[in-house]
Amino acid sequence: MNCKQIQELLPLYVGRDLKESRVKLVTAHVQSCAECAGAADEYRETRQLLQQFAPPPFSEAVYAGIRQQVLRKIGREATAPGLARLFESLFRPRLRWAVATALLLAVCVSAFYLISNRRNDRQVADSGRTVDRPTSIKESEGLPPASTVKNRGPVQGLAGLTHQPKRKRIGGAPDRSATVNSTDTQPMTAQTLPDGRSEPDAGPAREPATSGKTLRVEMQTADPNIRIIWFTPQATKQDSPNKFSKGI
Amino acid sequence: MPSGAHEMALAVEILLPVNALTQTQTSLTRLIERAASGDTAAFEQIMIHSQHRVMAMTWRILGNEADARDASQEVFLRVYKYLGRFKQDQDFFAWLYTITVNVCRDIAKKRQHHSDRFTSLAAGADEGALAVPADQEGAEEALIHTQQRELIARAMATLPDKERASIVLRDVEGLSTDEVARIMKSSSTTVRSQISSARKKIKIYCEQYLSRKERSQ
């Protein structure tokens, strides 16, 4: 080792903070090098000064003052009003609470995002079905148009069929209409008014059915492979002839 | 003197400090237990027992009496607050030093004027604010001692907080490097590096001061 390397180790050497192997190397070098030996002596002197680095003597009054202050503060905290202590403890920053709150917020935000996305998907799927399907289904099953059915009077006979345990969907579309159009689960209890029109039954199924622009009515026949799906324009207040559709 | 009496005297001399130490530790443990359960009288005894160490250490790290007093108060308040977390198998004074170092660090951060209050390494050497000791025959030893203390205090003030705390614990308090590392919550290697750097800086500061002194004479 050269002098430069040794002098880097001297601060630790004088304080015995070096490993034994290095101590031997430095000792051997210092014994043979006057310059490094002088530097080592200077470090030793500085260290001696450090060891004598004592504060000025403080009077007993200083210590007594510190103790009194501390005890006073402790006493004040112990006798602090309960409400103030409660507030202090509530609003004291705590890492655990902060992390828990952040996690809860993250969960809430992600749940809200997922739910709103799912709703959008359903709306898109339903509107797609509304546009694409009605004519072909009705025609393929050979059923009369909606206007004809409307004039037939009560359709209670079909209502019970809506509770078939398993239904086969035409076209293999995902079975999500049950939650959107509650007509699947509600018995269709439309009644005929004296003037020959049907009066819809009041019930919770009404609101989702009339909320869209096109009304969708599904009825399951005895044949599990056949389902009747009606699409009619949404009823307005002026459209009294469409009351039957509105009610289902 | 009969040889038996001499042996007995030796035995007493050796045994007394050990007993005294054990008694002190036992009484301290009891005091800690009582203080942890809210006994302020016991806590006052703990303060009396440790106030000199705390005050000396805070003064060495912070460099002045006012800050040292504030720091000591805060140290004891924290000790009282966290006494319930202290484990009996721990070394009380190592725990106390940890709190002291943390409090000093917090106070040094709060008081931004800390760095302004002390002169930097170069500025201090140029200023020559420290009075050059008069090399008169028969100068009082106390004066020399005071001047040496001021010199070291100024040199210490030029160190970064962590280096200052490490060198105080290692060279002044006489703790081992591993103990310093535990107190500083750092590795032994880091502490060695801090100590090495601090010793170098102090030596350079002292050299600059002494060379100024020689030039002025």
Chai-1 contact restraints between the chains, C-beta under 6 A:
chainA,res_idxA,chainB,res_idxB,connection_type,confidence,min_distance_angstrom,max_distance_angstrom,comment,restraint_id
A,P11,B,S196,contact,1.0,0.0,6.0,A-B,restraint_1
A,P11,B,R199,contact,1.0,0.0,6.0,A-B,restraint_2
A,P11,B,K200,contact,1.0,0.0,6.0,A-B,restraint_3
A,L12,B,S196,contact,1.0,0.0,6.0,A-B,restraint_4
A,D17,B,T177,contact,1.0,0.0,6.0,A-B,restraint_5
A,D17,B,R192,contact,1.0,0.0,6.0,A-B,restraint_6
A,E42,B,K203,contact,1.0,0.0,6.0,A-B,restraint_7
A,Y43,B,K203,contact,1.0,0.0,6.0,A-B,restraint_8
A,T46,B,I202,contact,1.0,0.0,6.0,A-B,restraint_9
A,T46,B,K203,contact,1.0,0.0,6.0,A-B,restraint_10
A,T46,B,C206,contact,1.0,0.0,6.0,A-B,restraint_11
A,R47,B,D171,contact,1.0,0.0,6.0,A-B,restraint_12
A,L49,B,Q148,contact,1.0,0.0,6.0,A-B,restraint_13
A,L49,B,I152,contact,1.0,0.0,6.0,A-B,restraint_14
A,L50,B,D171,contact,1.0,0.0,6.0,A-B,restraint_15
A,F53,B,I152,contact,1.0,0.0,6.0,A-B,restraint_16
A,F53,B,V172,contact,1.0,0.0,6.0,A-B,restraint_17
A,P55,B,A56,contact,1.0,0.0,6.0,A-B,restraint_18
A,P55,B,W59,contact,1.0,0.0,6.0,A-B,restraint_19
A,Y63,B,Q51,contact,1.0,0.0,6.0,A-B,restraint_20
A,I66,B,S72,contact,1.0,0.0,6.0,A-B,restraint_21
A,I66,B,Q73,contact,1.0,0.0,6.0,A-B,restraint_22
A,R67,B,M47,contact,1.0,0.0,6.0,A-B,restraint_23
A,Q69,B,Q73,contact,1.0,0.0,6.0,A-B,restraint_24
A,V70,B,Q73,contact,1.0,0.0,6.0,A-B,restraint_25
A,V70,B,F76,contact,1.0,0.0,6.0,A-B,restraint_26
A,V70,B,L77,contact,1.0,0.0,6.0,A-B,restraint_27
A,L71,B,T40,contact,1.0,0.0,6.0,A-B,restraint_28
A,K73,B,L77,contact,1.0,0.0,6.0,A-B,restraint_29
A,I74,B,Y80,contact,1.0,0.0,6.0,A-B,restraint_30
